[in-house]
Amino acid sequence: MRIITTTYITRKYADEPIPKVRLCGDWLNEIGFETGSVATAGSEPGAMTLSLQDADVEYNALMKFVRGHKLKIIQVYKDHHKGRPCIGITGSCVSMAGFMPGDMLAASYQRGVIKLQKLDFDKLGF
């Protein structure tokens, strides 16, 4: 498990912060999220799930699946400074999960899947 802090980017035309989740590190390679791979992101209140997609999947079939399940497509990119794999997610997917800038998230993962959940410090006894 990893702890991630939600950051933000600024929307240029409205000068307002937009929450952003950014995952980086070689640990992504270890669970299949290598640079260039494609994943889908789905949200529910308090959680977001990233699922790696098969490299052989047909584009039209993937798009139909994404639209039908109201998912977002993300691609793993290479960090320009350190060359490690990164994932950046903004927009409705982050908003639907209820993640705000500064929120701490627990990232649990296994091969091909990353689940991000908002940490509830009251439930944890803090």
Secondary structure, DSSP 4 states (H G I P E B T S, - for coil): -EEEE-EEEEETTTTEEEEEEEEESTHHHHTT--TT-EEEEEEETTEEEEEE--TT--HHHHHHHHHHHT-EEEE-EE-TTT--EEEEEETHHHHHHT--TT-EEEEEEETTEEEEEE--TTTTT-
